[in-house]
Amino acid sequence: MTSIKIFSDFACPFCYIGFAIAEKLKKENSDIHIEWIPYELDPDLPIGGEDLTDHIPQKQIAMSYRRIERLGSEYNLVYNNKTKKFNTHRLHKAALFAKDEGKYYEFAKEAFKTIFEYGKNVGEPVIVNEIGLSAGINITEMNRCIDGHFYNEKMEDAKKLWSIYEIESVPTFIVDENKKVTLLKDYERFKKDLLD
């Protein structure tokens, strides 16, 4: 059994690719165990979100997305939203609930689509509810757990792991506790980096 920890933030366009890689890996290899670790790139972001162009020139964003879209095209990922960034704190807690319900992949796929394909603000609880409903989870129970601070400790535990594994960028894949893989590339080459 190969164990892979993946540090990821829903707000990260590269993490959408990392998610697609992990999904494909799981379909191909039943002996791979994947553990998702929440990572917040910008925890202080207001709930209303921000525009990347306030901090990064449009030309630079366009250049980055050329690479992102090239890598994402292998998985048919759609990036309509290239400038709006959103607070993902509540979304991560909802994803932890989805994981407990055995619906992590359904939830995460819809979360990434909601941000990058539909451009909706996932900082707003109503949008998180929409994602939960799409994933087939009980959103009343989900909100009760989130608002009851049920996942605060797990979020704090995740932060400790960022330090332990010296996470500097996402997505970061940690294989069998001893190998760190971060540089995304086409699927077959990336799989080789992970499993060889």
Protein Blocks (a to p, Z undefined) as FASTA:
>chain_A
ZZddddddfklmklmmmmmmmmmmmmmmmkbccddddddfblmbcfkopafklmpcfklm
mmmmmmmmmmmmmnopacfblmbccdfklmmmmmmmmmmnopmmmmmmmmmmmmmmnopa
fkbmklmmmmmmmnopafklmmmmmmnommmmmmmmmmmmmmmnopabdcdddeehlacc
fbdcdfklmmmmmmZZ
